[in-house]
Amino acid sequence: MSWSRARETARGAGLRPLPVVGLPLAEALGHVLAEPLGALTDLPAFDTSAMDGWAVAGPGPWRVAGRVLAGRTEVPPLADGSAVEIATGAQLPPGATAVLRREHGRAEGTLLRDRGPQQLTTGQDVRPRGQECRRGEELLPAGTVVGPAVLGLAAACGHDRLAVRRRPVVQLLVLGDELLDRGIPGPGLVRDALGPLLPPWLRAVGAEVAEVRCVRDDFGLLRDALRHSTADVVITTGGTAAGPVDFLHRALAEVGARLLVDGVAVRPGHPMLLAELPGGRHLVGLPGNPLAAAAGMVTLALPLLHARGGRAAVGPALAPAAVVLPGHPVDTRLQPVRRTAEGVVPLAFDGPAMLRGLARAEALAVIPPGGAAAGEAVELVEAP
């Protein structure tokens, strides 16, 4: 299957979003809006001062008649020719026509004069009611990821809770007898790099990682792990090819799974797979080599998780190649790259089992079969 079709298949497999939950603002970070965010009030809810200075009524000079601070709920009207000292964010008195900045005003006893570089104009340094939005206005569409700025906007326009999609629950099964979880590798043994790499990446895209479990090269153990998993998405590492202890295909058949993607024309990572498990859950099988596994993440796992979590689809990010980007003769190639002023440049140490290039990468460039010429636009996908 082609790389682009595999990604479309993965997103389509997860088009049934997870249920909606209502969460307090403090708990909604990283979730996805299940419905548009609407304003519950005008923003600002009243005319406010944009500067410290004086609220003035009509042309100057003005007689200063008191002070208005932020937080006052009742502000008396301002008569023509009068002024009140005012703080940034304070409610503008009825009848005020502008705000004179502190640095532009000079008080002579109770008399205030404008010494600014330009004549004060009506509405100057006033934030009028509804300048940012009106009550009932849609501010953000469903599918928006709730980040810190979204939380701030929701609070500013009156929300205490948000309707969001439940996070996809992921179980990570790291397969292989040769893997060590600590210490220096020895003969025949290697450190598990994917156990540390994948969970924070999954959490960063909105998943809840329920478990990371090492599974020995044993068919029965793998079959039972798949059969008893309750996660929305199971991600496995290794066992996707046809080696003597690659049991994943057989285990999937045993538990009644349906293969949706079985191999992708991409390098590295071509033995990756996607399957539908009984009950509408899914499994993404990543190759065991680290960079190949990262390729499987961006090809199958992330599109699936984005769709299940209700994230809105976004168009591809494009950037020019600063130099020639060599490609595979017939397959798509995913190349770790960094951005420069001229475009993206490839990074060395890009073999399937390597992580040194990926650790320095800002993105993975999608290089079409045959390569990309200098100046040619290439698609970029996220790197961990």
C-alpha positions in Angstrom: 0.0 0.0 0.0 1.3 3.5 -0.8 2.3 5.8 2.1 -0.4 8.4 1.5 -3.1 5.7 1.2 -1.9 4.0 4.4 -2.3 7.3 6.2 -5.8 7.9 4.8 -6.7 4.3 5.8 -5.5 4.9 9.4 -7.5 8.1 9.7 -10.6 6.5 8.2 -10.3 3.6 10.6 -10.7 6.0 13.5 -13.4 8.2 12.2 -15.7 7.1 15.0 -14.6 9.6 17.6 -14.5 8.6 21.3 -17.3 9.7 23.6 -17.8 13.3 24.8 -17.0 14.2 28.4 -17.5 17.4 30.3 -14.4 18.5 32.2 -13.4 21.5 34.3 -11.0 23.9 32.6 -8.0 22.7 34.7 -8.6 19.1 33.4 -9.3 19.8 29.8 -5.7 20.6 28.7 -4.6 18.4 25.8 -8.1 17.1 25.0 -10.0 18.1 21.8 -13.2 20.2 21.7 -16.2 18.1 21.0 -18.3 21.1 20.0 -17.6 24.7 18.9 -16.4 27.0 21.7 -19.0 29.8 21.9 -18.8 33.1 23.8 -21.0 33.2 26.8 -20.6 37.0 27.1 -19.4 40.0 25.1 -15.6 40.3 25.3 -14.9 42.7 26.9 -18.2 42.7 28.7 -18.1 46.5 29.1 -16.2 49.5 27.8 -12.7 49.4 29.4 -9.7 51.5 29.6 -6.7 50.2 27.6 -4.2 52.4 29.5 -3.5 53.9 32.9 -4.4 57.6 32.8 -7.7 59.6 32.9 -11.1 58.9 31.4 -12.2 62.2 30.0 -15.6 63.5 28.7 -15.5 66.0 25.8 -12.7 68.3 24.8 -10.1 69.5 27.4 -9.0 70.9 29.7 -10.9 68.8 32.2 -11.7 69.0 35.9 -10.5 65.8 37.7 -13.2 64.4 39.9 -12.1 61.2 41.5 -10.6 57.8 40.5 -11.9 54.5 38.9 -10.0 51.3 39.7 -10.4 47.8 38.1 -13.0 45.7 39.9 -15.5 48.5 40.5 -19.0 47.2 39.5 -20.7 50.6 39.8 -19.2 53.6 38.1 -21.0 57.0 38.2 -21.5 58.9 34.9 -18.9 61.5 33.8 -20.1 65.0 33.0 -18.8 66.9 30.0 -15.5 68.6 30.8 -14.7 66.2 33.6 -12.1 63.5 34.1 -11.4 60.7 36.5 -8.2 58.9 37.1 -8.5 55.4 35.7 -6.5 52.1 35.7 -6.0 49.7 32.8 -8.9 47.3 32.6 -11.2 49.4 34.7 -14.8 50.0 33.5 -15.2 53.3 31.6 -17.6 55.7 33.2 -20.8 56.4 31.2 -20.3 59.6 29.2 -16.5 59.2 28.9 -15.3 59.8 25.3 -11.6 58.8 25.5 -8.7 57.9 27.7 -5.8 60.2 28.1 -2.6 58.3 28.8 -0.8 59.1 32.0 2.3 60.1 30.1 0.3 62.5 27.9 -1.5 64.4 30.7 -0.4 67.1 33.1 -2.5 67.8 36.2 -2.4 71.4 37.6 -4.3 71.1 40.8 -7.7 69.7 39.8 -7.2 70.8 36.2 -6.0 68.3 33.6 -4.4 69.3 30.3 -3.5 67.2 27.3 0.3 67.4 26.5 0.3 64.5 24.1 2.1 64.6 20.7 -1.3 64.5 18.9 -4.8 65.7 19.6 -6.9 63.3 21.6 -9.5 61.6 19.5 -12.9 60.1 20.5 -12.5 56.5 21.5 -8.7 56.7 21.9 -7.3 54.0 24.2 -10.7 52.6 24.9 -11.5 48.9 24.4 -15.2 49.0 23.5 -17.6 46.3 24.6 -17.6 43.3 22.3 -14.4 44.4 20.5 -13.1 40.8 20.6 -16.4 38.9 20.3 -20.1 39.1 20.9 -22.2 36.7 23.1 -23.1 33.6 21.2 -20.3 34.0 18.6 -18.4 30.8 17.6 -14.8 31.3 18.6 -13.2 28.0 17.8 -14.5 25.0 15.9 -14.9 21.4 17.2 -11.7 19.4 16.8 -9.5 22.2 18.2 -6.9 20.9 20.6 -7.2 22.5 24.0 -3.9 24.3 24.7 -3.1 27.0 27.3 -4.4 29.8 25.1 -7.7 27.9 24.5 -8.1 27.6 28.2 -7.5 31.3 28.7 -10.0 32.2 26.0 -12.6 29.9 27.4 -12.2 31.4 30.9 -12.3 34.9 29.5 -15.6 34.4 27.8 -17.3 32.7 30.8 -16.7 29.0 30.6 -16.1 26.8 33.7 -16.2 23.5 31.9 -15.6 22.3 28.3 -17.2 19.5 26.3 -14.2 17.5 25.0 -13.5 14.0 23.5 -12.2 11.3 25.9 -8.5 10.7 25.3 -7.7 7.5 23.4 -6.3 4.9 25.8 -3.2 3.2 24.5 -1.4 0.1 25.6 2.2 -0.3 24.4 3.5 -3.8 24.1 7.3 -3.9 23.5 8.2 -7.3 22.0 11.4 -9.2 22.1 13.7 -11.4 24.3 16.8 -9.3 23.4 15.6 -6.1 25.0 17.1 -4.6 28.2 15.4 -1.9 30.2 18.5 -0.8 32.0 22.3 -1.0 31.9 24.8 -1.2 29.1 24.0 -3.6 26.2 26.0 -6.8 26.0 26.5 -9.6 23.4 23.2 -10.5 21.8 21.3 -7.9 23.9 20.2 -4.3 23.1 18.6 -1.5 25.1 15.0 -0.9 24.6 14.8 2.6 23.0 11.1 2.5 22.1 9.9 2.1 25.6 11.3 5.5 26.6 10.6 7.1 23.2 7.0 6.3 22.4 5.0 7.0 25.6 5.9 10.8 25.8 5.2 11.1 22.1 1.8 9.5 22.5 0.9 11.7 25.5 2.0 14.8 23.5 -0.6 13.9 20.8 -3.4 13.5 23.3 -3.3 9.8 24.2 -3.5 8.3 27.6 -0.8 5.6 28.0 -2.4 3.1 30.3 0.4 0.5 30.2 3.9 -0.2 28.8 4.6 -3.9 29.0 7.5 -6.0 27.7 6.4 -9.3 26.1 8.8 -12.1 25.5 9.0 -13.8 22.1 6.2 -16.3 22.9 3.2 -16.7 20.7 0.8 -17.6 23.6 1.9 -14.6 25.7 1.3 -12.2 22.7 -2.0 -13.8 21.8 -3.3 -13.5 25.4 -2.1 -9.9 25.7 -4.1 -8.9 22.6 -7.1 -11.0 23.6 -7.4 -9.4 27.1 -6.4 -5.8 26.2 -9.1 -3.2 26.8 -7.2 -0.3 25.3 -8.7 1.7 22.5 -5.4 1.3 20.6 -2.8 -1.3 21.1 0.7 -0.4 19.8 3.3 -3.2 19.4 7.0 -2.9 18.5 8.6 -5.6 16.6 7.2 -8.9 15.3 5.7 -7.4 12.1 7.8 -9.2 9.6 8.2 -13.0 8.8 11.1 -14.0 11.1 11.1 -17.2 13.2 9.7 -15.3 16.3 7.6 -12.8 14.5 4.2 -13.9 15.8 2.1 -10.8 15.4 0.3 -11.9 12.2 -0.6 -15.3 13.7 -1.7 -13.8 17.0 -4.0 -11.3 15.2 -5.6 -14.1 13.2 -6.1 -16.1 16.4 -8.0 -13.2 18.2 -10.2 -12.5 15.2 -8.6 -9.2 14.0 -9.1 -7.8 10.6 -6.0 -6.5 8.8 -6.5 -3.0 7.3 -2.9 -2.3 6.3 -0.3 -5.0 5.9 2.9 -3.4 4.7 3.5 0.1 3.4 5.7 1.2 0.5 7.9 3.4 2.7 11.5 3.3 3.9 12.2 2.9 6.7 9.3 1.0 8.2 7.7 -0.9 5.4 6.6 -4.0 7.5 4.2 -1.8 9.6 0.6 -2.9 9.9 -2.8 -1.8 11.1 -5.6 -4.1 12.3 -9.1 -3.8 13.7 -9.6 -5.8 16.8 -12.9 -7.2 18.0 -15.1 -4.5 19.6 -14.0 -1.7 17.3 -10.6 -1.3 18.9 -7.4 -1.1 16.8 -3.8 -2.3 16.8 -0.8 -0.6 15.2 2.2 -2.9 14.6 5.4 -0.9 14.5 8.7 -2.4 13.3 11.3 -3.0 16.0 14.0 -0.8 14.6 13.7 2.7 16.2 13.6 5.0 13.1 11.4 2.5 11.4 9.1 2.5 14.4 9.0 6.3 14.2 8.0 6.0 10.6 5.1 3.7 11.6 4.0 6.2 14.2 3.6 9.1 11.7 2.1 6.9 9.0 -0.4 4.8 11.0 -0.5 5.6 14.7 -0.8 9.3 14.8 -3.5 9.6 12.1 -5.5 6.9 13.9 -5.2 8.6 17.3 -6.0 12.0 15.9 -9.2 10.7 14.3 -10.3 8.7 17.4 -9.6 11.7 19.6 -11.7 14.0 17.3 -8.9 16.2 16.1 -9.7 18.2 13.0 -7.7 17.2 10.0 -5.1 19.7 8.8 -3.5 20.2 5.4 0.1 19.1 4.8 3.0 21.3 5.8 5.3 22.0 2.9 8.8 23.3 2.7 11.4 23.5 -0.1 14.4 21.2 -0.2 17.6 23.2 0.3 19.6 20.5 -1.4 18.9 17.4 -3.4 17.1 14.8 -1.2 17.9 11.3 -2.4 14.9 8.9 -2.4 14.2 5.2 -2.7 13.8 3.9 -6.3 10.2 2.8 -5.8 9.1 3.6 -2.3 8.4 6.8 -0.3 11.3 7.7 2.0 10.9 9.4 5.4 14.1 11.4 6.1 15.0 13.3 9.3 15.6 16.9 8.4 16.3 20.3 9.9 15.0 23.7 8.6 17.4 26.4 7.3 16.8 29.7 5.7 17.1 28.0 2.3 14.8 25.1 3.2 15.1 21.7 4.8 18.4 19.7 4.8 18.8 16.0 5.5 20.5 14.7 8.6 23.0 11.9 8.7 22.6 8.7 10.8 19.2 7.9 9.2 19.4 4.1 9.0 16.3 2.1 10.2 18.0 1.2 13.5 19.4 4.6 14.2 18.1 7.4 16.4 21.0 10.0 16.2 19.5 11.7 13.2 16.0 11.7 14.6 17.2 13.2 17.9 18.4 16.2 16.0 15.4 16.4 13.6 12.8 19.1 13.5 10.6 17.0 11.2 10.5 14.0 8.8 10.5 14.9 5.1 8.3 12.8 2.8 10.5 12.2 -0.2 8.7 10.7 -3.2 10.2 7.7 -5.1 13.3 8.8 -7.0 14.0 11.8 -4.7 13.4 15.5 -4.6 15.4 18.2 -6.4 16.7 21.3 -4.7 14.0 23.9 -4.4 11.2 21.3 -4.8 8.5 21.4 -2.1 8.3 18.4 0.1 5.8 17.5 2.8 6.9 17.6 6.5 5.4 15.4 9.2 6.0 15.8 12.9 9.0 14.3 14.6 9.0 13.2 18.3 
